Every structure is written in structure tokens, then in C-alpha cells.
Amino acid sequence: MKPLILLLLIFLAVTGFVLAPLLNDTDWPEYNGNGERSHFSVLNQIRKDNVAQLKVAWTYASGGADTARNRSQMQCNPIIINGILYGVSASIQAFAVDAATGKEIWKSDLPDVAGTLSRGVTYWSDNQNKRIFFGAANWLYALDAANGRLVDSFGINGKINLKTGIERPGSDDFISSNTPNTIYKNLIIVGGRVAENETALLGDVRAYDTVTGKLVWTFHTIPDKGEFGYNTWLTQPARKKFGGANAWAGMAIDRKRGIVYIPTGSAAFDFWGGNRPGDNLFANCLIALDAATGKRLWHYQLVHHDIWDRDPPCPPNLVMLNIGGKQLDAVVQITKQGYIFVFDRVTGKPLFPIKETAFRMDAMQGEKPSKTQPIPTLPLPFTRQTFGAKDFNTFVADRDSLEGLLKKARFGTAYIPITGDMTIFYPGTDGGAQWGGAATDPNGVMYIPAKEIPVYTTLRKKEVLSDQAVNGSKLYQLNCSACHGTDKTGNHDGSYPSLVNVEKRLTKEQITGILQKGKGMMPSFSHITDAEKNLIIDFLLNKNADQKIVSTNNGQVPYHNTGYNRWYDKNGYPVSQPPWGTLTAVDLSTGQRRWQVPLGEYKALTDKGIPPTGTDNYGGPVVTSSGLIFIAASRDEKIRAFDKNTGKILWTATLPAAGYASASTYSVNGKQFIVIACGGGKLNTKSGDKYVAFALP
């Protein structure tokens, strides 16, 4: 070794400088960083004492932002392999760029990506083949990682139709694998998003051969006759009558043990289950499967007979904990309700007591709620659990009117069956925790972004349309009003857009395409007839108001819900007492909270002297070995670095659009980068198409 190099190494060792993460390139090789979904990186070049020096290193314009209507989004957590960053554009195309410079290497031009969002891609290699797997529309695509071209030998001409094998009588066409899938050896284990109404496809989990695309195994999330859990569906044959129970949120994998951990969604329809009595396994479960065979090893149902859309929103975290002096490998699932469930990774035994707790049972006619629901005693919830009159914020507008509404509403506990009266969820229907998930460090501390905004809904009796002449207005109310409003004005935060004057923005052909294939968070309406679609379109375009057809299908579910309505005052602020968005540190070994701070701010309020309130947020954190947490997620279009020990903000930067995504960190040639997708588009914020990478000068 040359003397100069030897002296340098001695100096660095004496001064305590950590070499390993900086001398080698360090990847972010899969969704949320690794198979444990820890969001953790060993990198430490960016530290508490220099994080304030971060600057923009490069920006990549991915293309496809809807800047006219601000409806496009990018929820992608990019992966970095051997100095190349792979992500998804605002127009839902996969791409590869030089991770050091942001220079484009390739971008796909796939013709069929409609009806989806994407949270990223999956990489697989066997040294001969290097592939990017990309879920878009109803397809799982296999792309050559070197050039982005379809791998013709995979599936049929480079793709698999994910609808094949999960059809049932009366189902629609909507399936989209928009969360990156999980690799185990030469298998890609696939879940997907399906519709949340009674026309939903089955939610089976499937594994395909990464080379050929051949189906290797299937796990029935709605059991067939003779399978475990079959008797939890009291109406049979359940696999022909019901859909959902799908693995939309992603998975974690213990590759050493060969176990994949899968959270599952609600059975459809989400808000009334009178037609599906029973606990409804394996909906709303955390399931441990043998990754090689799909055999069930254990499961735990987090919500029995869900009628609140309270499915787990993100992949679980795999972490080692010290509980009672014992080192235990754990799997941890956070929930929309603000609960944290902790299990032994091998046996499924709860590592803290979980109490089956009774809740009120009064419900709509035909509904049979579960008498109890599982509530963890520890860890402590990371959100408040109740909302009442005392919980309106001090500066809320029209307090008297809001209190009058509250007196007539149903509120106060986590599991209140929805009726025709206003029912308040707190936390809201999409969290608490949401799809961005949580980060965990090697010390067993979890860092959880969440929101605490009340959401309300009601159930309305469906008008019986079977064999009746109906016009476009009635068909709109039946099929569209739950999201877009009875008056077509959408909802307050822009998640479901206004359709008022839609004729000025979209042609009939464009609306037809959206109804047929879906777009973004909207599923396909392929289950309704072309004649019904045409009447709905005419209604939206203010044409042929008197035209009618005879409707022949009214479905099994006698109710529809009035949407996911975040409760804001007339000034556009949540009615609840802040914080409205939080970042919380929880010690998973003791179950106790270490700290909680607001995540995000409304500048108009802080300018008035009101402390930061936090905001509605979407996206996850990154935690590093140097003691930093990086997270965007908030609607104020910022990215922040927090001290992981205290929650103190150490650095803030303004993004070109809100970063409703999870950041990634990696190093190339000894330089550490933080990168975030800035897609905006939710919560009435502007859309963008840029990925922004930060590094030290």
C-alpha cells in the first residue's frame, strides 16, 4: 500500500470517519430500500452537522404532467442499482437515468398504461438476465433493464394479463399492480388493486416465474371449498359472489427464511357487508406465506368483517426487537386507525397483548357487524382515537353550525357501523397511516408519518333500477356520485375532481376511454353496458337529458356511500384541533412513544403566529445511520430532514411540486444523494413531472 494512502486511512480511522458506506456505491435496490421495507440506509455522508448544506444535484423531467387540470401524480419510490436509477414518469412510463447526473438512459413507450398510478418498479437479475418488472393497467410488463425494451420471451410478448384467473361472475375488468412486487429467487410475487365495489375481481396473490412468466402458485384470499377460512364466509360460493381481499399495499420478505408477509384489503363492497356475513378471511389480514409454494404459515385478521374500509395501508416492516431481554425477529403492521400490531415473524404470536374489544352493533338493515375487534394494548397508538365537540380547533369557522352537525352525527369510537346518519371516522378513512408506510432503524425505533383529519360519510338506499327506464342522471347518481358528489362538484381536497363543465376539458371519446379503462385512482366501469355509459356521458355533457333505457342490473348491495369526505371548514382548514399531519417515533421494544412533531405547515396560519399545524400527507420517510429522517409527503411542497432522536427539523427545501412519494437515498462514486419524485396533483396542489436529487456541494 502506498504511504500516502496508508496515512489517509490511519487519519480517517483515528478521527472516527466511517469508510464503508462511502468508498463503495450503495444501492437502494427495491421498494422502500430492502425486503424488510425498513426505509433504512447505512449511508452517513450526510450528517446532522452538514445536512443544512444540501443543494440540488440534478433534476430529471420525466414528462407527462397534467399542468392544465393538475390531475397527474407520481407516487414512485425510485430504485437505484449499480449507479442507475429506475422510476416511473408522470405519464406512467418506466425510465432509467444515470443516478449521478439525472441524464436519461431510456424511457418506455408502452401503449397500454391507462387506469393506474405507480409506486415504482421491481428489479431482478440472474447475472444473465437483468429485468425491470412494471405494473401498469392490467399488465405486468417485463423490460430489459439495459434498454427498456419488452422481453419477448416473458409471458406473451413481454407481458402478463393480470386479470386472467381472477374473474368471477359479474365482475368488472379492473386490476392494476401499482405497488412494486416482491422477488423471491426466480419468482415475482404479485398483488394488485381491484375495484372497491360489488363488481370487484378476486384478490388472489400469485407468483410467476421471472424468466418465463409462467404461473407457479396462487393463494386464494377468498377461500374455496375445503380451504382454511372457507367457513368464515357464511354466504357461498363466496369466490363467485364476492371480490376484493386483495394485496394492494405491497409485501415484505424474509429471504433467509423464505417467508413473504402480505397485508390484504377489504372485501368489496367496502362499507356494507350484509350480503357477506362472517369474519371474511382472508380480508384485512396480515398473512405469512411460504414464498416458494404459497402455502399459508400463519395469519392474523386485523379487522373482522370490515365495513369501514379499514384495510392495512402499507407493507409491514421486518425488524429485530429486544423485548424483555430477548432478541426477537418481528413483523410490524401499522394501520389506518393508528394502531401498531407486532408479531413474532415465524410463529405469528403477538409480542404484545391484543384485546378483542366490543363495539356498538346498531347498523343498517341486513348488516351483521362483528361483536368485537382486535385492539393492541401496546405499542401505543400513534394518532388520537376519538373526535368530539371539544376537538374542534380554536380558530375553526362556523363553529356553531359544525357543532350542530356533530350533535346529529355518529362518532366517538373506532368502529361505528355506518348508517343513514352522518358517521365520522377519526382518524380518517385513509389514515392515520397510509401507503407511504413507516421507517425502522436497527435499534427498533419506528418513524411513522400520519394524518389526523376527521372524515365523514353516510349510506344511502339505492333506488331500485332493475327493469325500470332510467336516464343519465339516475345512472350517474348510482355509479359516480359517491366520489364526484351528487352535484358533480367533487370533494374538498381534490382527490375526486369536479365534473362541472367537464365538456370544456374532455371530449366524449376521452370520457368513454376513462369509463372503460379507468384513470389514476378511478377504476374501470367496464361492468356497465355501453348504453349505460353513453347515458352517463350525455348527462356529464348536458345532452339528451330525457333519453332513457331499461336498466337490468341493480346488483346485490342495496346501499351506496356518500364518499370519503374530509371535514374542512369554509376556509379550507380541517375542523379538528391540530396537528393534522404528524411524524412520530415509537420504540417498538417497549411500545412507548419517543416523540411526535407536526409534519408540514400552512404558511398562511404560521404567518398569523399559529404554530405549525402539520398537513394532510402522502408518502414515506427515509432514515439513515447518521441519525437523519428525510421526508416530503406534505401539501406545502417541502422536503425536510429531521433529527431522528428529537424530531427537530434540521433542513428544509422547496420542491417544484409536492413530493407525494417516498424518498430514496444512495451513493455513487462516494457521493450520497437523496432523491424524491415531485408529482403533486393531490390535495388541490399543482402537478409536476420532476425527480429532484440533493447532495452536499
N, C-alpha and C positions, 0 to 999 in steps of 0.2 A: 504494500500500500504506500502511495506517495506520502511524504512527510506532511505536506500542506493539508491533504485530505484527512490524515490521521489527527493533526492538530485541530481541524474543524470539528471532527467527530467528538474529540475529547471536550472541546469547548461547549458543544451543544449538550453533551451528557451532563457536564458539571452544572450548566445553567438550567437544567431540567427541561430542555426543549424536547418535545416528543417527535421522533422522526418518522415512525412507521406510517402514519396516515399521509405524510406529506411527500415522501420520496416516491411513493407509488401512486399510480392512478387509482382512485377509489370510485367504484360504480354506485349507482342507485339502480340495481338490476331488475326490480319488479315493483309492482304496485305497493305503495306505502313502504318501500325500501327493501323488504325482505319477506320471506314466507311467514314470519311471525307477525307481520303487519304492525311492526313496532314504531314505524316512522322515525327510527333512531339511526344516527350515523356516528362512527368513531372519529370523524374529522374534527380537528381542533385548531386549524389555522385561524379561523375567525373566532375571536375570543371576546370576553366581556370588556377587556381593555382596549380593543381596536375595532369593535363592531360599528362604532359611530363613523368610521372611515369608509364604510362600504359605498361603492359607486356602481352605476350601471356599467357592466362589462360588455354586453351586447343585447340587441333586440332583434327578434325574428318576427316578421309579419307573416302569419300563416295563411291569410286570405279567407274570404267568405263571411266577414262580419256583416250583419244586417244593421247598418247605421241609420237606415231610413225609419225602421219601426222598432229597433233595439230589441229584437226577439231572439237573436242568436246568442249562444253561450259556449264557453269552453270550461268543462269541469275536469280536465285532464291532469292527472299526476304523471308527468313525463318520466320515462326510464332512461338511464344512461348506461351504455355498455361499451367498454373499450374506446372511450372518447367520442362516441356518437350518441346523440340524444334523439329518442323516438317519442313522438307525440301525435296529437290529433288536432286538426285545424278547426276554425270556426265553421267551416263548411262540411265538417265530418269527413275529412280525408286524412289518412295516416301520412306521416312525413318523417324524414331523418335529416338532422342538421349536425354540423361539426359542433361538438359541445364546448369547445374553447372559443369559437368565434361566432356561432349562430349562422354560419353560411349553409344554405340549403344543399343537401346531397341528393335527395329525391322527395317527391310527393306523389301519392297515389292519385289516380283519376278514375275511381270506381263509379260506375253509373248508378248503382242502387244502394244508397245510404240514407234514404228518407226515413222519417218517422223515428228518429233516435237522437240521443245525446251520447257522448262517450267520455268515460273517465280514464281512458288510456288504453294501452296495448300490452301484449304479453310476448316475451322473448323466449325462444327455445333453440338449443343447439345440441347436436351430437358430434360436433367437430367437422363433419362433412356437410351437414345442412345447418343453415342459420336462418331462422324464420321469425317473422313478426305475425302474431295472431291478432286479428282486429275484428271486433263485433260491430256490425252496422246493419241497420234494417233487420231483416230476419236471417241474415247470413253470418256465418263465421268464416272470415277470409284468412287464407294463409299467403303471406307475402314474403318474397325473398328479401332478407334483411339488407342485402348489399345494394339492391336497386329498386325495391318496392314493387316488383312485378309479381303477378299471381303465380303461385307454384302449381302448375297444371296437374301434377301427379297427386295433389291433395284433394280428397272429396271428388266433386265433379267440376273440373276446370278451375280448381283452386278455391272452392268454397263448399260449405255445407249449409243446407237449408234447415235451420233450427226448428222450424215448425213441424218437420217430419217426425212422427212418432208421439206427438203430444196433443194431437187433435182429439176432439170428443164431439158428440152430437150437440149442435147449436153454438159451437164456439166460433170466435172470430179468427182473424189471421195474425193478431199482433203478438210478436215475440221479438225481443231485442236484447242482446247480450251486451249491455252498455257498460258494465263494470268489468275490468280486466279479469280474465280467467286464470286458473291455477294449474301450474305444471307439476306433475309428479313423474319422474323418469320420462318414459315415452308416451305419457298420457297428458291430455289437456282436459281438465275437469271444468264443466261448463254449467253455469246457471243462466238466468235471464229474467228480464222484466216482461210481465204479461199484463193484460188489462186488469182493472180492479172491479169490474162489474160482473154480472152473471154470465157474460159471454166469454170469460177468460179461458185461455188454454190451460192445460195441465202444467204444473210447475216442476216436473221431474228434473232431477240432477243427472247429468250424463257425462261420461268420459269417452273421449275419442283418441285414436292413435294419432300421434303428432306427425307421423310420416305419411300415412295413407288417408287419414280422415275417417277410418272405419270405426263404427260404434263398438266400444268394448264393454261398457256396463251402464246400467240405468238404475237409479234409486227412485222408487215411487214415493213422492212426498204426500200423495193421497193414496193410501194402501189399497191393493187389490185383495180379493177374497183369499184368505189363507195367510196373508201377510200381517206382521205385527202392526197393531194400531187400527186394523180394519173395523173393530167393534167400537171405535170412538166416533164413528160416523153412523148415526142411527138411521139415516135415510140412505138406502142403497139402490142401485150400484153407484157409489159416490164418484168413482172415476168417470162415469158417463154423465153425471148430473152437475158436477162442480169443478171449478178450476182454481188457479192461484196456488197458494202454499209454495211459492217459487223462491229460488235462491237468487234474488236480485242484487243483494248488497255486497257480494264478494265473500271470499273464504280465506281462512288461514290454514297453513300446512306445517305439520311437524314431519319433516322429511326423514329424520333419523328413525322415527317410529312408524312412518308410513300411515299417518292419520291426518285426514282432512276435516276441518271444523267448519260447518256450514250453518249460518243463520237463515231461517226461512220466513217468507212473507205470510200475510194473512190469507185465509180462504176468501174467495170472492162470492158475493158482494161484500165489501168491507164493513158496512155499517148496519147490516141486519142479517141475522143468520137463522131466522125461524124455519127456513127450509132445510137447514143443515144442523139439526140438533146434535149435541155431543161435544166433546172436547176438541175434536177435529185435528188429530195428529196427521201429518207432522207439520201443520201450520204453526207459525210463531214459536219455533223450536230452535235450539242450538243442537245440531246433530254431529256426532263424531262417526265418520265412516272409514273403513279400510280403504285407503286411496287406490290400492291395486285392484280391488274387486267390487267396491261399492257396498260391501256388507256393513250393516249397522252395528256399531260397537256400543254406543250409548246415546241417549238423547235427554234433553230437559226442555219441557214446554214452559216458555216464559209468560205466555198469556193463554188461558183456556178459552176456547170458543170466542175468538176475538170479534168484537162488533164495534171496535173503536179505531181501526187501522193502526194498532199499536205493535206492529212488527218490528224486530230489531233492524236498525237503520244502517249498519256498517259491519265490516268484518270484525271478528273477535281479535283480541291481542293475545299472543303467547308470551308468557313471562315467567321467570323464576322468582319465587317469593320465599321469605323466611317468616313462617307463621309458627309461633310457639316454640321457637328454637329449631324447627325442622325446615330444611330446604325442600321446596315443593315446586314441581313444574305445573303451572296453572294455565288455564284458558279463561279469559275475561271478556264478558259481553256487556257493553253499555247499551242503554235503551233510550227511546224517545221520552219515557216517563222520568228520566233522571236517575234510574236505578243502575247498580253495578252488580252483576252476577259473577261469582268467582268459583270455578270448578277445578278439581283435580283433572289434569289433562288426560290421564289414562283411564280412570275409573268413572269420571263424571260426578264424583261425590262433591257436594257443595263444601267449600272450605270455610264458609261462614254460614250460620243457620239461616234458612229461608222459611218464612212462616206463611202458611196458607191462610189468607185473611178474608173474612166475609165482607161483602159489599151489598148495597141495595139492589133489589131484584126487579123493581117495577119497570116495565118495558112495554114496547108496542105489542099489539095483539099478535100472537103467534110466536113471539120471541121467548126463548128459554135461556137466560144468561147463566153462566157458571156461578155456583154459590160462593166460590172462593177464588182468589187469585194469589199467586206467589209473590211475596214481598221480602226482599233481603233485609235482614237485621243489620248487617254490615256488608260492604262499606256503606258509609252514609250517603244519601242521595246528593248529587251534585247540582240539583235545582230545587227551588221551593216546590212544595207539593200541593198547596191549596191557594185558591184565589177567592176573595170575598170583598165586601164593601170597603173594609179597611185597607184593601190593597190597591185601590185606585191611586195613581200618582198625584202628587201635591199640586201639580200645575195642569191637570187634565182639563180639557174644555168640556163644557156642558155636564158637569158632574151630576147635577140633579137628574137630568134625563138618563144618564148612564146608570145611576143607582136605581132609578125606576125600572129600567130594563132588567137589571140584575135581580130585583125582587121577584120578578116573574120567571126567572130562569132556573135551570137545574145546575148546581155547581157544588164544589166543596170536597169531592173525593176523586181519586184517580180513575175509578171505573163506574161511571154513571151511565146506565143504558140510555141511548138517545131516544127521545120521543118527539111528539109534535111541538113541544115547548123548546125554547132556546136552551141548548145544552153547551156548557163551557168546559173546554179541555184546558188543563193547566198542569204542566207545560202543554204547548200546542200539539196538534196532530202530527207535525213533522219535527217535534223536539222542543226542549231537551236536546239530546244528542241527535245528530243527523249523519248523512252519508260520508262526511269528511272523516269521521272516526276520531280516535284518540291516539296519542303517542305514549310509549312507555320507555323508561330508561332501565339500565341494568340493576339499579337499586330498587326496582319495584314500585316506582312512582309513576302514576298515570296523569297525563295532561289532557284535559277534555274541554274542547270548545262546545258551547251550548247556547241556547236561547231560552228566554223565559217570557213569552208573549202569549196571552190568552187567545184561544181560537174557539169560535162557536159554530154550531151547525144545528139543524133540525131534520127530522124525517117528515116527508110529505107523502100522503097517499097518492099512488099513481092513478091517474084517470084510466079506466078500462077502455082500451082502444081496439081490442081484438074484434074483428068483423064489423068495425064501425068506419064510417067515412071520416077521414081526418085531413086537416090542412097542414101546411108547413109550420105554422105557429105551434100547433099542438105537438108535432114531431120534434120541434126544437126544444120545447119545454121538457119533453120526455128524455131526450138524448143529450142535450147540450147545456141546459140551464144550471145544473149543479156546479159546473165550473165557470161558465161565462155569464151567469146571472140571468134571472128571469127577464130582465130588461136589456140584456146584451152588453152591459157595461163592464163585465169582467169583475175582478176583485181589487181591493185597495192597493195591494203591493205589486200588481202587475204580473203575478205568476200565471194568471189566466187572463189573457188580453181582452180588451173591449172589442166587440164586433159591431159597434155602432159605426155606420158609414164604411163598412168593410168593402163595399163596392168601389170605393175610391182607391183602395190599396191592392185588391186582389181581383183577378178575373174569375169567371165561372170555372174555367179549366183548372186554375190554381187551387180553388176551393175544393173542387172534385178530387184532385190529387191528394190533398191533405186528408179529406174524409176517407179516402181509400187506403192510404199508406200510413197516415199519422204524421206528426212532425213534432220534434222536441219531446216535451212531456205529454203530448196528446197522443193517445193510442189510435189505431186504425178503427174505422167504423165500417169495416167490410162485412159485418154481420147483418147490416140492414140492407134492404133491397135498393136497387138503383132508383126505383120510383120514389122511395122514401128519401134517399139522398137528394134527388132533384128538387123535391118539395122543400127540404130544409134549405138548400142553396137559394131557391127562389125567395124564400122568406128572408134570408140574410140580404139578398139583393133587392128586396122590396118589390118583388114581381109576383104576379099570379096569385094574389092573396086568397082568392075564392076557390082556387083549384083544390080538389080533394081526391084521395084514393082510399081504398078499403085496406086497413091495416090488419094483418093476420097473425102477428106475433107480439104478444104483450109480456112474455117472459114469466119466470117463476116468482120474482121478487115483487111484492105489492107496494114497495116504497122507493122513493129516491131521496137522497140527502141534498141539502141546500148549499153544499160546497164547503171548502176549507177557508173560513173567513177569519183572518187575523183581526183582532179587535183594536182598531185605531180610533182616536178622537178626530174631530173635524179638522184639526191642524196637522194631521198625518202622523201623530206620535202614538205609540202603544199606550193603552189606558192603564196598564199596570205600573206599579212602583218599580223604578229601575233597581238593579241593572237588567237591561233587556237582552244583552249578549254578554257571555262570561267566558273566562278561561280559568279552569280550576285544576289545582294539583291535589291528588289523592294518594296517600300512602296505602298501597294495596296490601301490605303485610299487616297493618293494624286496622285498616278500614276507616281511618280518620282523614279529614281534610287538612291539608297543609296551608293552602291559601286559595283565595278566589279574587279575581280582578275583573273589571269591565273589559270587554273586547269591542273596540270601535267607539265612535262618538258621532253625535250630531253637532256640527260646528255651530249652528245657529243657537243651540242650547248652551254650549260651553262659552260662547261669546257673551251670554247673559249671566255668566257666573255659575251655571249649574254644572256640577262635576260630571265627568264623562259617564254617560249612561249605558254604554255598550249598544250594539245594534243587532238586528237580525243578521244571521251569518250562515254561510255555506262554505265548507272546506275544512281541511285538517291541518295539524301542526307538524313541524319537524323539530326534533330535539337532538342536540349534539353532545359529544363527550366534553366539550368545553363549557357546558352549562348554559347553553342558549336554546331558546324556543323561537322558531320563526313561524309566523302565521299571517296570512292575509285574511280572507274569508268575509270581512266586514263590508257593509254597504258604503262606507266612506272612502273606498278606493285607496286604501293604505295597505302596506305590509309592515309588520312590526317585529322587532326582536325583544323578547322578554328574558329576564334573569330567571332561570328555572328554579332557583332556590327561594326567591322572594316574590316573583310576579312583577317586578319593576320593569317598566319599558326602558330599553337602552338605545333603541334606534327605530326610526320611522322613515318610510319613503312613500311618495305618492306614485301610484301606478297609472298607466294610460287608460285603464278601465278596471273595474273591481275584479279582484282575484278570487272568484268563487270556485276555488280548486285547492288542492294540497300542494305545497311547495316540495321540491326535491333539492338535495344537496349532493355534491360530487366533487372530485378533484381531477384535473388534467394537467400533466406536467408540473405537479407540485402546487397548483393554484386551486383553491377551493371556491366553488361557485354555489349560489343559491338561485334557483330558477322558479318562476311562477307563471302560470297561464292567466292572462288578463282578459277574460272573455266577457265579463259583465253580463248585462241582459236580464238579470233577475232583479226583483225589488225596485222596479222602475229606474234602474240605472242603465247608462249607455252601454251598448255592445262594443266589443273590440275583438281584435284577432292576434294580439301580440303576446309573445313569450318574452319575458324580461329576465336577464341573468345579472346578478350582482356579484362583485368580488372586491377584494381590497386593491388599492392602487398598486 
